[in-house]
Amino acid sequence: MPRLELVTGEENHPEKSTHGVGPWVGPLPTDPRFDQELLATGDSRNVVDQYRYWTMEAIVADLDTKRHSFHVAIENWQHDLNIGSIVRTANAFLADTVHIVGRKRWNRRGAMVTDRYQHVVHHETVEALVAFANEHQLPIVAIDNLPNSQAIEQIVLPKNCILLFGQEGPGLSPEALAAASMAVEITQFGSTRSLNASAAAAIVMHQWVVHHAPLHRA
């Protein structure tokens, strides 16, 4: 199996929410998933109510039991500022893993600390990503508006796959396009040639959810 390198944060940005809760009221829970400091001081993190007062490790462990079967990959040759937003969206739609291809460092401000809860790994080259995809039998779906691209509105994305996004502007590299088993585009109707990369990623991930994710809430 190719070596996967975990990507850690460049900066430690505080995680704050406008919908936090104060200290726990009543008898303290004994469940080990709860963080004793948060119980005592309150939880201002931007997490859903189910995870209030839980430790970060407990939240990640619970998410790992529910993650969806799609992965997200992003080429990072020019230090793209959209990567943080894509990671945040991947967390929202519970992607299995986000793969950063190329440069290891990326701007995490847009992730809003969600990279603490989302698995993010690094591949130095497209070839390394392809090796991972082949080992795990994951077709690579290139997202780019090319002459041979299929309209995303007219297809069903593979249930198990890697959704591969390129840089803002130049799009995917020739190596990435050659590695993909299919190319998909988002139909547009205005004058702009392409969508913002983070906006495109959100649309494509949501399209996967529409076809494959259980939509009931616990």
N, C-alpha and C positions, 0 to 999 in steps of 0.2 A: 504494500500500500504506500502511495507517495506520502512524503512527510508533510503534515499539516502544521502550520505555525499559528498558534493563537495570537490574535491581535489585541493588544492591550491599549488603554487610553493614553493619549498624549497629555491630556489635561484633566484635572479632577474637578469637574464642574458640579456644584451642589445640585441636588435633585429636589426641586420645590414644586408644590402644587398650590393652586388657589383654593383647593377643596380638601385641605388637610383636616385631620381630627386631633383633638387634644389627648391628654393622658387617659388611659383606660379607667373607666368608672366601674366599681364593683370588685368582686373577688377576681384575682388575677388568674388567667388560664394557665393550665399546666402543660398544654401541648408544646412540645419542643420546637415547633415551627415558629413560635412567637419570639420576638426580640424583646428582651427584658428592658433594654434602654428605651425602645420605642413605646413600650407599655407605660413607662414612667413619665416620659416627656412629651409624647404625642408623635403622630406620623404625618409629616407634611409632604411625603413623596407622591409623585404622580403615578399612582397605581390604582387598579380597580378595587372596589370595596372588599372583594373576596380576600385580597392580599394585605389588607391593613394590618399593621403591626407585625407582619411576618418578616423573618430574616430574608436577605437577598438570596442566600443559598437555598432556602426553602421554596421561594418563589420560582427560581430557576428549575429546581427539581420537579416541581409540580407542572410547570410548563413543558418540561421534557416528556411528560406522560401524554401530552396532548398535541404535540407539534404536527403540523401538516407535512405532506410528503413532497412539497416543492422547495427547491433551493433558489437563492438569488445570487447571481454573480455580477460583478461590476469591474470593468476595466479601469485601471487607475494609472494612466501614464502621465497625466498632467495635473495631478493633485486636485481632482474635481471636487468642487464645493457641494455638489449634490449628494455625495455619498452618505453623509450623515442623515439627510432626510430619507434616503432610501432605506437605511438601516432602521430608522424609526418606523417606517411603513412596514417593513418586514416583521418587526416585532408586533405591530398592530394586527397583522394578518397571520401571525404565528408561523412564519417560515421555519423550516428545519434549520438552515444555516445560511449565512451570508458569506460569500467568497469574494475577497478582494484580490484582483489579479493585477500584478505589476508592482507599483510602488506600495510599500507597506504602510507608510504614514498617510493619514487622511484627516481631514478636518472634522472633528467630532461634535462641534457645537450644534449642528443640525440634528444630531441623534438625540439630543436632550436626555442623555444618560441611559437611553434604552439599550445601548450596547452592553450594559451590565447584565441584561436579561436575555439578550439575543446572542446565539453562538455566531462568532465572526472569526473566520480563518483566512490565512494569507497564502497565495500561490505566486511565486515569482514570475511564472510565465503562463501563457495560454496552454502550452503543452502539459504543464502540471495539472491544470484544471481538467483537461481532457483525460488525463490518466485517472484522476479521481472519478470523473463521470463514467468512464468505462468500467472501472472496478465495481462501482455501485449500480451499474446498469441504468444510468440516468441520461436520457437524451437531452442535448443542449438545444434550447430554443432561443434563437437570436431575435432580439427586438430591435427592428430597424426598418425604415421605409425604403425598401429596395424594389427593383422591378419585379422580382420573383416572390416578394413577400405576400403572405396570405392575410386577408383582413381578419383581425381578431374577433370581430363581430360575427363571423361566419364559420368559425371553427370551435372545437373544444380542445383546450390545451391538454397535454398529457398529464395524467394524475401524478406520476412520478417524473420529475424533470428538473432541469436547471434553467431558470430564466436569466438570460445573459443580456446585460445592458452595457452600452458604450459610453464614451465621454460626451459631454455637452458640446455640440458643434460637429466634430468629425465623426461621431458615431462609433461603430465597432471597427476594430482593426481587420485587415484582410485575414489574418491568422484566426481570429475569433469567428469570422463568417465561415471560413472553411471548415471549422470544427463543428459547426451547428448542423443538426439534422433537419431543421426547418427554420424559416424566417417568418416573423409575424409583424404586422404593422397595425397601428391604430388609425382608423379612418378619420381624416380631417376634412374640413369644409371651408376653411378660411385661407388667407394669403400666406401664412407662415409655413415654412417648409417642415419644421419639426417642433415637437413639444419639448418643454423643459424636461430634463431627464428624470427628475424626481416625480414630476406629475405623470409621466409615461409609466414609470414603475408602479405607481399607485393604481393606475387604471388596469394594468396587466395583472397585478396580484389580485385585485378585486375580481377580475374576470375568472381567474382560477378558483377563487372562493365561491363564486356563483355556481360553478359546475360541480365542484368536488367537496366543499366543506359542509358539515352539518350546521344548519343555521339556527337551531334551537339554542336558547340560553338556559343555563343550569338554574 
